Amino acid sequence: MPPLEDCIYIVDELARAGITHVDLTGGEPLLRNDLEKIVRRLSKWGIDIGVIFTNASLLDASVLNMLERYNQHPTFQISFDGVGHHDWLRGVPGAEQQANDAFRLLRERGFERAATMCIHKENKDVLRETVNHLAGLGVGTLRVNAPTSMGIWTEYEERYALSMDELWDIYRDYIPRFFEDGMPINLEIEGFFVCEKGSTKYKVQYVHDARPDSNWNKLGCCESVRYTQHIDPDGRLAPCQGFCETVLRDEFPSVLEGGLGSLTLCGRCYEIVETKISDFLNKNPDCATCEHLPKCCGGCMLAGIDDAGNFLVPDERICYFFKNIGEQAVRDVADAAIAKHVPNASSAPC
């Protein structure tokens, strides 16, 4: 856990760089007994806290009271890994009840709520129940993803991880239930399916809309890193949090050593931000002739990174999606469900 002095320095650097919005992640940010001093500093500079990522074990009225004293009203994003299964994945008896209590408290106090669910072989049959349960607690958004192959999960994935085909079987079965249940929550299912609460307008998020004749020298491999970046506990500036969990971690510069303004225009982080699809194609010439390129655009750099730190590697998951499942399969399922369960829908799919 970084000392308070470092945190205050980083906040001041954010202010000098004109940053007006931050999210607080971890680890577990609520573990800090000096969190109020950090929140006070953020508020002094007019920096809003957009999201606090937490497991909710330490979330209580005193935390919310503190945030309100500084006019901070963030969304709380809480892990919730399936009705009846959350304790198992977290390894903490009572964790599910803590999460439920936190959602209720946040609803009572008027704070926005979001949840993430890691789906695996143990909880794959409770997706529908979990969506409806969270919707009943007033949770605004649920993001469903398979666990990333890193950390302690690597010890369990051989037994519990789901293949892309298995995931598609689950999602293909659930998407109609989502519309049958009245689109009860904002839902993001990996890259397969995204839909807002109460709406029939959906997206297949894996799909990009580049033109076949696009200038790949101008299109970035990842657009989100141009607008949102990550500072890890020892001040390292990375394109996103996931990069700090790879072999490239030590190559990212520290805000504590160089100052935020200068670091954004040089070094490994800047290199990744400025990586174009043409750079990816130069490393992967077979992808240049693939019919799916305009829609996949190489996938996620982080998902394809290898043990040597090469991030210009095809994203196997998105590659498999386009070659073996496809956008149209998702649209066929969603459109049929809308026609059956929302017959008067006026909105067309995106």
C-alpha positions in Angstrom: 0.0 0.0 0.0 1.6 3.3 -1.1 2.2 5.9 1.6 -0.2 8.9 1.9 2.5 11.3 0.8 2.8 9.5 -2.6 -1.0 9.4 -3.0 -1.2 13.2 -2.4 1.6 13.9 -4.8 -0.2 11.8 -7.5 -3.4 13.7 -6.9 -1.6 17.0 -7.2 -0.1 15.8 -10.5 -3.5 14.9 -11.8 -4.7 18.4 -11.0 -1.7 19.9 -12.7 -2.5 17.9 -15.8 -6.1 19.1 -15.8 -7.6 15.7 -14.9 -11.2 16.2 -13.6 -12.4 12.6 -13.2 -10.8 9.5 -11.5 -11.9 6.0 -10.6 -10.5 4.4 -7.4 -9.6 0.7 -7.7 -7.2 -1.7 -6.0 -6.7 -4.1 -4.4 -9.3 -2.7 -2.1 -9.4 1.1 -1.8 -11.5 1.0 1.4 -8.7 -0.7 3.3 -6.9 2.7 3.6 -7.5 4.3 6.9 -6.4 7.6 5.4 -8.9 7.4 2.5 -10.6 10.6 3.6 -7.4 12.6 3.3 -7.1 11.4 -0.4 -10.8 12.2 -1.0 -10.3 15.7 0.6 -7.4 16.4 -1.7 -9.3 15.2 -4.8 -12.2 17.4 -3.9 -10.0 20.4 -3.2 -8.9 20.3 -6.8 -12.4 19.7 -8.2 -11.6 16.1 -9.2 -14.7 13.9 -9.2 -14.6 10.2 -8.2 -16.6 8.4 -10.8 -16.4 4.8 -9.7 -15.1 3.0 -6.6 -14.3 -0.6 -7.2 -14.7 -2.6 -4.0 -15.6 -6.0 -2.6 -17.9 -4.2 -0.2 -16.6 -5.9 3.0 -15.7 -2.5 4.5 -18.5 -0.5 3.0 -20.7 1.1 5.6 -22.6 4.3 6.4 -19.4 6.0 7.7 -17.8 5.6 4.2 -20.8 7.1 2.5 -21.0 9.9 5.1 -17.4 10.8 4.4 -17.9 10.9 0.6 -21.0 13.1 1.0 -19.1 15.6 3.1 -16.9 16.3 0.1 -19.7 16.3 -2.4 -18.5 13.0 -3.9 -21.2 10.6 -5.1 -19.5 7.8 -7.0 -20.9 4.7 -8.4 -19.8 1.6 -6.4 -18.8 -1.4 -8.5 -19.0 -4.6 -6.5 -18.0 -8.1 -7.5 -20.9 -10.5 -7.3 -20.1 -13.9 -8.7 -23.5 -15.5 -8.9 -26.4 -16.2 -6.5 -25.2 -19.0 -4.1 -21.7 -19.0 -5.6 -20.0 -15.7 -4.6 -18.5 -17.1 -1.4 -16.9 -20.0 -3.3 -15.0 -17.9 -5.8 -14.0 -15.2 -3.2 -13.0 -17.8 -0.6 -14.7 -15.9 2.1 -17.8 -17.2 4.0 -20.4 -14.5 4.1 -19.0 -12.5 1.2 -22.3 -12.8 -0.7 -24.4 -11.5 2.2 -21.9 -8.6 2.6 -22.4 -7.7 -1.1 -26.2 -7.9 -0.8 -26.2 -5.7 2.3 -23.9 -3.2 0.5 -26.2 -3.0 -2.5 -29.2 -2.4 -0.2 -27.3 0.3 1.8 -26.2 2.1 -1.4 -29.8 2.0 -2.7 -31.1 3.5 0.5 -28.5 6.3 0.4 -29.0 7.0 -3.3 -25.6 5.9 -4.6 -25.4 4.3 -8.0 -24.6 0.6 -8.1 -22.9 -1.7 -10.6 -21.7 -5.3 -10.4 -19.3 -7.7 -12.1 -19.7 -11.4 -12.4 -17.0 -13.9 -13.3 -18.6 -16.8 -15.0 -17.2 -20.3 -14.8 -18.4 -24.0 -14.6 -19.6 -23.7 -11.0 -22.0 -20.7 -11.5 -22.9 -21.0 -15.2 -26.5 -22.1 -14.4 -27.4 -19.1 -12.3 -26.9 -16.3 -14.7 -30.6 -15.6 -15.1 -31.2 -15.8 -11.4 -28.3 -13.5 -10.7 -29.4 -10.8 -13.2 -32.8 -10.7 -11.8 -31.6 -10.8 -8.2 -29.3 -7.8 -8.8 -32.0 -5.9 -10.7 -34.2 -6.4 -7.7 -31.5 -4.7 -5.5 -31.5 -1.7 -7.9 -28.1 -2.5 -9.4 -27.8 -0.5 -12.6 -25.3 -2.4 -14.6 -24.0 -6.0 -14.6 -20.8 -7.0 -16.5 -20.3 -10.7 -17.1 -16.9 -12.0 -18.1 -14.9 -15.2 -17.9 -12.0 -14.9 -15.4 -8.7 -13.6 -16.9 -6.0 -16.2 -17.0 -3.7 -14.7 -14.4 -3.0 -14.8 -10.7 -4.5 -17.5 -8.5 -7.1 -18.3 -11.2 -4.4 -20.1 -13.2 -4.4 -22.8 -10.5 -8.1 -23.5 -11.1 -8.9 -22.7 -14.8 -8.1 -26.2 -16.1 -11.0 -27.5 -14.0 -13.4 -24.6 -14.0 -12.8 -22.3 -17.0 -15.3 -22.3 -19.8 -14.4 -22.6 -23.5 -15.7 -20.0 -26.0 -18.2 -22.6 -27.3 -19.4 -23.3 -23.7 -19.7 -19.6 -23.1 -21.7 -19.1 -26.3 -24.0 -22.0 -25.3 -24.7 -20.2 -22.0 -25.2 -16.8 -23.6 -27.3 -18.1 -26.4 -29.6 -19.7 -23.9 -29.7 -16.6 -21.7 -30.2 -13.7 -24.2 -33.8 -14.7 -24.9 -34.4 -14.8 -21.1 -33.1 -11.3 -20.8 -35.8 -10.0 -23.2 -38.4 -12.3 -21.7 -37.7 -10.8 -18.2 -38.2 -7.3 -19.5 -34.5 -6.1 -20.0 -34.3 -5.6 -16.2 -30.7 -4.2 -16.0 -28.0 -2.7 -18.1 -26.1 -5.8 -19.3 -22.7 -6.4 -20.7 -21.8 -10.0 -21.6 -18.2 -10.1 -22.5 -18.0 -8.9 -26.1 -21.0 -10.9 -27.2 -23.9 -8.8 -26.1 -24.6 -5.3 -24.6 -28.0 -3.9 -24.0 -29.5 -1.1 -21.8 -32.2 -1.6 -19.3 -35.7 -1.5 -20.8 -34.3 -1.2 -24.4 -34.2 -3.5 -27.4 -31.3 -1.7 -28.9 -28.3 -4.0 -28.4 -24.7 -4.2 -29.6 -22.3 -7.0 -30.3 -19.4 -5.4 -28.7 -16.7 -7.6 -30.3 -17.7 -6.0 -33.6 -15.9 -2.9 -34.9 -17.2 -0.9 -37.8 -14.0 -0.1 -39.7 -14.2 0.0 -43.5 -12.3 -2.7 -45.6 -10.3 0.2 -47.2 -9.6 1.9 -43.9 -6.2 3.6 -43.4 -4.8 1.3 -40.8 -1.9 3.8 -40.2 -4.4 6.1 -38.5 -6.5 3.8 -36.5 -5.3 2.9 -33.0 -5.3 -0.7 -31.8 -7.2 0.5 -28.7 -9.2 3.7 -28.6 -10.1 3.4 -24.8 -6.4 3.9 -23.7 -6.4 7.3 -25.4 -9.0 8.5 -22.9 -8.5 6.4 -19.8 -5.2 5.3 -18.3 -4.1 3.6 -15.0 -1.8 4.6 -12.2 -0.8 1.6 -10.1 0.0 1.7 -6.4 3.7 2.6 -6.9 2.9 5.3 -9.4 3.5 3.5 -12.6 1.5 4.9 -15.5 0.1 2.2 -17.7 -2.5 2.1 -20.6 -4.9 0.1 -18.5 -4.8 -1.9 -15.2 -4.3 -5.2 -16.9 -0.9 -4.2 -18.3 0.4 -3.8 -14.8 -0.2 -7.5 -14.3 2.1 -8.5 -17.2 5.8 -8.8 -17.7 5.8 -5.3 -19.0 4.9 -3.8 -15.6 8.5 -2.7 -14.7 8.8 -0.9 -18.1 6.1 1.7 -17.3 7.4 5.0 -15.9 6.4 6.2 -12.4 4.6 9.4 -11.9 6.5 9.7 -8.6 9.8 10.0 -10.6 8.9 11.9 -13.7 5.7 13.9 -13.3 2.5 13.0 -15.1 2.7 15.7 -17.8 6.0 14.6 -19.2 5.3 10.8 -18.9 2.2 11.0 -21.1 4.3 11.9 -24.1 7.1 9.3 -23.9 8.0 5.8 -22.8 6.3 2.5 -23.0 2.9 3.7 -22.0 2.9 6.3 -24.8 4.2 3.6 -27.3 1.2 1.4 -26.5 -1.3 4.2 -26.7 0.0 5.3 -30.1 0.2 1.7 -31.5 -1.7 1.6 -34.8 -3.5 -1.3 -36.5 -0.9 -1.1 -39.2 1.8 -2.0 -36.5 -0.3 -5.1 -35.6 -0.6 -6.1 -39.3 3.1 -5.7 -39.9 3.7 -8.3 -37.2 0.8 -10.5 -38.3 0.6 -10.4 -42.1 -2.0 -13.2 -42.3 -4.4 -11.0 -40.5 -4.1 -8.3 -43.2 -5.9 -10.6 -45.7 -8.5 -12.0 -43.2 -12.1 -11.2 -44.1 -12.9 -10.4 -40.5 -10.2 -7.7 -40.0 -12.6 -4.7 -40.4 -14.7 -6.1 -37.6 -12.1 -7.5 -35.3 -9.3 -4.9 -35.8 -6.9 -7.3 -34.1 -8.8 -7.6 -30.8 -7.4 -6.6 -27.4 -3.7 -6.0 -27.2 -3.7 -7.1 -23.6 -5.6 -10.4 -24.3 -3.0 -11.4 -26.8 0.2 -10.5 -24.9 2.8 -13.3 -24.6 5.3 -14.1 -22.0 7.9 -12.0 -23.7 5.7 -8.9 -23.5 4.8 -8.8 -27.1 1.4 -7.2 -27.2 1.0 -7.3 -31.0 -0.3 -10.8 -30.9 -3.8 -11.8 -32.3 -6.5 -12.0 -29.6 -7.4 -15.7 -29.8 -10.8 -15.2 -28.2 -12.0 -12.6 -30.6 -10.5 -14.5 -33.5 -12.4 -17.6 -32.5 -15.6 -15.6 -32.1 -15.5 -14.4 -35.7 -14.4 -17.6 -37.3 -16.6 -20.0 -35.3 -19.6 -18.1 -33.9 -20.0 -14.8 -35.6 -21.9 -11.6 -35.2 -24.9 -12.9 -37.1 -25.4 -15.8 -34.7 -25.8 -13.4 -31.9 -28.1 -11.1 -33.8 -30.3 -14.1 -34.9 -30.8 -15.1 -31.2 -31.4 -11.5 -30.0 -33.7 -10.6 -32.9 -35.8 -13.7 -32.5 -36.1 -13.1 -28.8 -37.2 -9.5 -29.3 -39.8 -10.6 -31.9 -41.2 -13.2 -29.5 -41.0 -11.3 -26.1 -41.2 -7.6 -27.1 -43.5 -7.7 -30.2 -44.2 -4.0 -30.1 -40.6 -3.0 -29.9 -39.9 0.1 -32.1 -36.1 0.2 -31.6 -33.9 -1.6 -34.1 -30.7 -3.4 -33.1 -27.4 -1.3 -33.4 
